Amino acid sequence: MQLTLEVPEKFLINQSSEELALLLKLNTAIDLYKNGKLSAGAAAEFVGEIDRYAFLYECQKKRCCASNL
């Protein structure tokens, strides 16, 4: 599935559209994980560019509850 999101240029401050897309996918995956909708492995797969351990590290950096470990 592909999703298109239009973001005004002024919100791409100091980042490329690819970096913003990765950030949006990561934050969405963290939210889904935190709410028990995805496992850590599935959330990492959702992001697509990180493994489960890197995903859990990102959760830790954002002080996400790791109740699904």
C-alpha positions, 0 to 999 in steps of 0.5 A: 500500500502506498500513502501520499501525504502533501507537506508544505515545504516550510515544514521540511526544515533541515530535512529531506522529504525522505527523512520526514517520511522515515520520521513519520513512519517511525513515530506511527510505528511507535504509537502502534507498538505502544498501544499494543497494535503491533509487536516490536518486530512488526513495528520495525518491519512497518518502518522498513529501514531498521531491525527490531533492536534499533526500533526498541532503541528508538522507543527507549529514546522516546521513553515509550512504554515497552510493555510488548517486549 
